[in-house]
Amino acid sequence: TVITAIVKGLIRNGKQEELRRIANILQHEYAAKEDGCIQYESYIDGLTFITIERWADQVVLDKHLAQDHLKNISLS
C-alpha cells in the first residue's frame, strides 16, 4: 500500500531561505535516494511550508522518519 504524507507547517518569519536550503537538501540529496521513496516535493508559499511525500509502504516511511538527517534539522 502506497503511503501519502502531506506535511504542512508555519515558517518563522525570516527563516524562509534557510528552510528552502534545508528542504532542497532533504529533497534532492536524501529522500530521493532512499529506498521506497516515490515522491518527495517541498513548497514554500509565504510563511507556509508544505511537503508532499509518497512512500512504497509504512515500513519505508518509518525508516525514513528514523533517519539522523531528519532528527538533526534545526532552524534556530
Order of alpha helices (4+ residues) and beta strands (2+ residues): beta-alpha-beta-beta-alpha-alpha
